Amino acid sequence: MSATGRATALALPDIAARKGKDPLVCLTAYTTPVARLVDPHCDVVLVGDSLGMVLHGLPSTLGVTLEMMILHGKAVRRGVEHALMVVDLPFGSYEESPAQAFRSAARVMTETGCAAVKLEGGVAMAETIRFLVARGIPVMAHIGLTPQAVNAFGGYTVQGRGAAAERILEDARAIAEAGAFSVVIEKIPESLARRITEEIAIPTIGIGASPACDGQILVVDDMLGLFTDFRPKFVKRYAELGEAAQGAVAAYADDVRARRFPAPEHVFADKPKAKAGAGAK
C-alpha cells in the first residue's frame, strides 16, 4: 500500500517475482466500470480480444481490429489503478513480421497506456517476441489453444494430448527463452500445464490448464454469468448476473406497461411559487 492508503500499481518485476509463490489473479475487462470493479482484486487485467465475442457478438475473435482493441484499452485504462494492464494484439496485426508487430504494439501502448501486449503463438512467434522485447515492448505470450488459430485447429479443442504435448513444450520453452515475461496456457491437459510451470522460469497463467499454474485467468463475462452463448468446461460461474438482469428488465417492462413507473418520486413538480412577503432576489 502507498502512504495514502491506496494500493500501489503493480509493475512487470512484481509479476515476475510471483513465480512459484502466491498465485496471480487475472481477469479480462473491456469497459471502465468493469475495470474499476475488478482492479482492486486483480494482479493483471487483460483487455482481451474475446471482446469481439462477448461484447460485439462476433462468432470468433478473428474479426477484432486494432482500432477496437485501442478503443476498449483506453476505456479500461481509466478504471485501472492497481493491476498490471495488458492488451491483446488482434489477429492480422503482428503475424506478418516483427516490424509489423512492433508498429502495432507501439501504437497500442502509446494510445492506451497499457504496460504490455499479449500475442498468440509459440515457436513461430519467438523471433517476434525477441524483437519486441529488445525494443522495450513487454510481451505476454499465449500457447496451447490459441483462439486466433481456431480455423487451423478445427474448433476449440483441447491441445497437447499424446504426441502433441512435445509441440506445446517446445512452444513454452521458445517463448520463455525469447523474453516473454509471462505466458497464458489455454485448454491443455493438466499434467502438461503442470510440467510447463515447473520447467520454465516465467509465470504461467492458466485457463483450462492446471491449479499448479502461477496464476489463473477467466473472461469476466463468463465468470459473472453475463455471457451465456456457451460455457466452456473450465469456467466456474461465480454469479448469474445475466439471469438477474433479465429479471430486472422484465420487471421494468411490466411496470412501464402497468403505468407503475415512473412513480411520483421519479418525476418533477412545477416550480414552487415564491412565499408571500419574500422579496425579489
C-alpha positions as CSV (number, residue, x, y, z in Angstrom):
1,M,0.0,0.0,0.0
2,S,1.1,3.6,-0.6
3,A,1.4,6.3,2.0
4,T,-2.1,7.5,1.1
5,G,-3.6,4.0,1.9
6,R,-4.3,3.3,-1.8
7,A,-3.0,0.1,-3.5
8,T,0.2,0.8,-5.4
9,A,0.3,-0.1,-9.1
10,L,2.0,-3.4,-10.0
11,A,4.9,-3.4,-12.4
12,L,6.5,-6.2,-14.5
13,P,9.1,-7.1,-11.8
14,D,6.2,-7.7,-9.4
15,I,4.6,-10.2,-11.7
16,A,7.9,-12.0,-12.4
17,A,8.6,-12.2,-8.7
18,R,5.4,-14.2,-8.1
19,K,6.8,-17.2,-10.0
20,G,6.2,-20.2,-7.7
21,K,4.7,-18.0,-4.9
22,D,1.2,-16.6,-4.3
23,P,-1.0,-17.2,-7.4
24,L,-1.6,-14.3,-9.8
25,V,-5.2,-13.3,-10.1
26,C,-6.1,-12.3,-13.6
27,L,-9.4,-11.3,-15.3
28,T,-10.4,-9.6,-18.5
29,A,-12.1,-6.2,-18.7
30,Y,-13.4,-4.2,-21.6
31,T,-15.0,-1.2,-20.1
32,T,-14.3,1.4,-17.4
33,P,-16.9,0.3,-14.9
34,V,-15.8,-3.3,-15.1
35,A,-12.2,-2.3,-14.9
36,R,-12.9,-0.4,-11.7
37,L,-14.8,-3.4,-10.3
38,V,-12.0,-6.0,-10.9
39,D,-8.9,-3.8,-10.4
40,P,-8.7,-3.9,-6.6
41,H,-8.8,-7.7,-6.6
42,C,-6.6,-8.5,-9.6
43,D,-2.9,-8.6,-10.3
44,V,-3.3,-8.5,-14.1
45,V,-6.2,-7.0,-16.1
46,L,-6.3,-8.2,-19.7
47,V,-8.1,-6.3,-22.4
48,G,-8.7,-9.5,-24.4
49,D,-9.7,-9.8,-28.0
50,S,-12.5,-12.0,-26.5
51,L,-14.4,-8.7,-26.5
52,G,-15.3,-9.4,-30.1
53,M,-17.5,-12.3,-29.0
54,V,-18.7,-11.2,-25.6
55,L,-19.4,-7.5,-26.4
56,H,-19.7,-7.3,-30.2
57,G,-21.5,-10.6,-31.0
58,L,-18.8,-11.8,-33.4
59,P,-18.6,-15.6,-34.0
60,S,-14.9,-15.6,-33.1
61,T,-12.0,-13.3,-32.3
62,L,-10.9,-13.1,-35.9
63,G,-13.0,-10.0,-36.7
64,V,-11.5,-7.9,-34.0
65,T,-9.4,-4.9,-35.2
66,L,-6.6,-2.9,-33.8
67,E,-8.9,0.1,-33.5
68,M,-11.3,-1.9,-31.4
69,M,-8.6,-3.0,-29.0
70,I,-7.4,0.5,-28.7
71,L,-10.9,1.9,-28.0
72,H,-11.5,-0.6,-25.3
73,G,-8.0,-0.3,-23.9
74,K,-8.5,3.4,-23.4
75,A,-11.7,2.7,-21.5
76,V,-10.1,0.1,-19.3
77,R,-7.1,2.3,-18.6
78,R,-9.4,4.9,-17.0
79,G,-10.5,2.2,-14.5
80,V,-7.2,0.5,-13.6
81,E,-5.0,1.9,-10.8
82,H,-3.5,-1.2,-9.2
83,A,-3.3,-4.1,-11.6
84,L,-0.9,-4.5,-14.5
85,M,-2.8,-3.8,-17.7
86,V,-2.2,-5.9,-20.8
87,V,-3.8,-5.5,-24.2
88,D,-4.2,-8.2,-26.8
89,L,-2.8,-7.7,-30.3
90,P,-5.6,-8.9,-32.6
91,F,-5.4,-11.3,-35.5
92,G,-3.5,-9.9,-38.5
93,S,-1.8,-7.1,-36.6
94,Y,1.5,-8.9,-35.8
95,E,2.0,-12.2,-37.7
96,E,3.4,-10.8,-40.9
97,S,6.7,-9.7,-39.5
98,P,8.4,-8.4,-36.3
99,A,8.4,-4.9,-37.8
100,Q,4.6,-5.1,-38.2
101,A,4.2,-6.4,-34.7
102,F,6.3,-3.5,-33.3
103,R,4.2,-0.9,-35.1
104,S,1.0,-2.4,-33.8
105,A,2.3,-2.9,-30.3
106,A,3.9,0.6,-30.1
107,R,0.6,2.1,-31.2
108,V,-1.4,0.1,-28.6
109,M,0.9,1.0,-25.8
110,T,1.1,4.7,-26.8
111,E,-2.6,5.2,-27.2
112,T,-3.9,3.1,-24.3
113,G,-1.2,3.5,-21.7
114,C,-1.0,-0.3,-21.1
115,A,2.1,-1.9,-19.6
116,A,2.4,-4.8,-22.0
117,V,0.8,-6.5,-25.0
118,K,-0.2,-10.2,-25.5
119,L,0.2,-12.2,-28.6
120,E,-0.6,-15.8,-29.6
121,G,1.9,-18.4,-30.7
122,G,5.0,-20.3,-29.5
123,V,8.0,-21.3,-31.6
124,A,6.6,-19.4,-34.7
125,M,6.4,-16.2,-32.7
126,A,9.7,-16.4,-30.7
127,E,11.6,-14.2,-33.2
128,T,8.8,-11.6,-33.0
129,I,8.8,-11.7,-29.1
130,R,12.6,-11.3,-29.0
131,F,12.3,-8.3,-31.5
132,L,9.7,-6.6,-29.4
133,V,11.3,-7.2,-26.0
134,A,14.6,-5.8,-27.3
135,R,12.8,-2.6,-28.3
136,G,11.1,-2.0,-25.0
137,I,7.8,-3.8,-25.5
138,P,6.9,-6.2,-22.8
139,V,5.2,-9.3,-24.1
140,M,2.8,-11.8,-22.5
141,A,2.7,-14.9,-24.7
142,H,-0.3,-17.3,-25.2
143,I,0.1,-21.0,-26.1
144,G,-2.0,-24.2,-26.2
145,L,-5.4,-23.4,-27.6
146,T,-4.9,-20.1,-29.3
147,P,-8.3,-18.8,-30.4
148,Q,-7.0,-16.8,-33.3
149,A,-5.9,-20.1,-34.9
150,V,-9.3,-21.7,-34.3
151,N,-9.8,-22.5,-38.0
152,A,-6.4,-24.3,-38.2
153,F,-7.3,-26.3,-35.1
154,G,-10.8,-27.2,-36.5
155,G,-12.6,-25.8,-33.4
156,Y,-12.0,-25.0,-29.7
157,T,-10.5,-28.4,-29.0
158,V,-8.0,-29.4,-26.2
159,Q,-4.4,-29.1,-27.4
160,G,-1.3,-31.0,-26.4
161,R,-2.7,-34.5,-25.9
162,G,-0.5,-37.5,-26.6
163,A,2.4,-36.8,-29.0
164,A,1.3,-33.2,-29.5
165,A,2.5,-32.5,-25.9
166,E,6.0,-32.1,-27.1
167,R,5.0,-29.3,-29.5
168,I,3.4,-27.3,-26.6
169,L,6.5,-27.9,-24.5
170,E,8.7,-26.5,-27.3
171,D,6.4,-23.5,-27.6
172,A,6.7,-22.8,-23.9
173,R,10.5,-23.1,-23.9
174,A,10.8,-20.9,-27.0
175,I,8.7,-18.0,-25.7
176,A,10.4,-18.1,-22.3
177,E,13.9,-18.0,-24.0
178,A,12.7,-15.2,-26.3
179,G,12.0,-12.9,-23.3
180,A,8.2,-13.1,-22.7
181,F,7.5,-12.0,-19.1
182,S,4.7,-14.5,-18.7
183,V,2.5,-16.9,-20.7
184,V,-1.2,-17.8,-20.8
185,I,-1.7,-21.6,-21.2
186,E,-5.1,-22.4,-22.5
187,K,-7.0,-25.7,-22.7
188,I,-4.3,-28.3,-22.4
189,P,-4.0,-31.4,-20.2
190,E,-3.5,-30.7,-16.5
191,S,-0.3,-32.7,-16.3
192,L,1.2,-30.9,-19.3
193,A,0.4,-27.5,-17.8
194,R,2.0,-28.6,-14.5
195,R,5.1,-29.7,-16.3
196,I,5.4,-26.5,-18.2
197,T,5.0,-24.5,-15.0
198,E,7.8,-26.5,-13.4
199,E,10.2,-26.2,-16.4
200,I,10.1,-22.6,-17.5
201,A,11.3,-19.6,-15.5
202,I,8.4,-17.2,-16.2
203,P,5.0,-17.2,-14.6
204,T,2.3,-19.4,-16.3
205,I,-1.3,-18.2,-16.2
206,G,-3.8,-21.0,-16.7
207,I,-7.2,-21.1,-18.4
208,G,-8.4,-24.6,-18.6
209,A,-4.9,-25.8,-17.6
210,S,-3.8,-26.6,-14.0
211,P,-4.1,-25.3,-10.4
212,A,-0.3,-25.6,-10.4
213,C,0.0,-22.7,-12.8
214,D,1.4,-19.5,-11.3
215,G,-1.9,-17.7,-11.9
216,Q,-5.4,-18.1,-13.3
217,I,-7.4,-16.1,-15.8
218,L,-11.1,-16.1,-16.9
219,V,-13.2,-14.0,-19.1
220,V,-15.0,-11.7,-16.7
221,D,-18.4,-12.1,-18.5
222,D,-18.1,-15.9,-18.3
223,M,-17.4,-16.0,-14.5
224,L,-20.2,-13.4,-13.8
225,G,-22.7,-15.3,-15.9
226,L,-23.2,-12.4,-18.4
227,F,-22.1,-14.3,-21.5
228,T,-24.3,-17.3,-21.9
229,D,-24.0,-18.3,-25.6
230,F,-21.8,-21.2,-24.4
231,R,-20.0,-22.3,-21.3
232,P,-16.5,-23.8,-21.5
233,K,-15.7,-26.7,-19.1
234,F,-13.0,-24.6,-17.5
235,V,-15.4,-21.8,-16.5
236,K,-16.7,-21.5,-12.9
237,R,-19.7,-19.3,-12.6
238,Y,-19.4,-17.1,-9.5
239,A,-22.6,-15.3,-10.2
240,E,-25.6,-15.4,-12.6
241,L,-25.9,-11.8,-13.4
242,G,-27.4,-12.5,-16.8
243,E,-30.4,-14.1,-15.2
244,A,-30.7,-11.4,-12.7
245,A,-30.5,-8.7,-15.4
246,Q,-33.2,-10.5,-17.4
247,G,-35.5,-10.5,-14.4
248,A,-34.8,-6.8,-13.8
249,V,-35.6,-5.9,-17.4
250,A,-38.8,-7.9,-17.3
251,A,-39.9,-6.2,-14.0
252,Y,-39.2,-2.8,-15.6
253,A,-41.2,-3.7,-18.7
254,D,-44.1,-4.8,-16.5
255,D,-44.0,-1.6,-14.5
256,V,-44.0,0.6,-17.6
257,R,-46.9,-1.2,-19.2
258,A,-48.9,-1.1,-16.0
259,R,-48.0,2.6,-15.5
260,R,-46.4,1.9,-12.2
261,F,-43.2,3.5,-13.4
262,P,-42.4,6.3,-13.3
263,A,-44.0,6.8,-9.8
264,P,-44.4,10.2,-8.1
265,E,-40.9,10.1,-6.6
266,H,-39.4,9.8,-10.1
267,V,-41.0,12.9,-11.7
268,F,-40.6,16.6,-11.1
269,A,-43.1,19.1,-9.7
270,D,-43.8,22.5,-11.2
271,K,-41.5,25.3,-9.9
272,P,-42.8,26.2,-6.5
273,K,-44.3,29.7,-6.1
274,A,-42.5,32.3,-4.1
275,K,-43.6,32.6,-0.4
276,A,-45.7,35.7,0.4
277,G,-43.6,38.6,1.6
278,A,-40.4,37.3,0.1
279,G,-38.5,40.0,-1.7
280,A,-37.1,39.6,-5.2
281,K,-33.6,38.1,-5.3
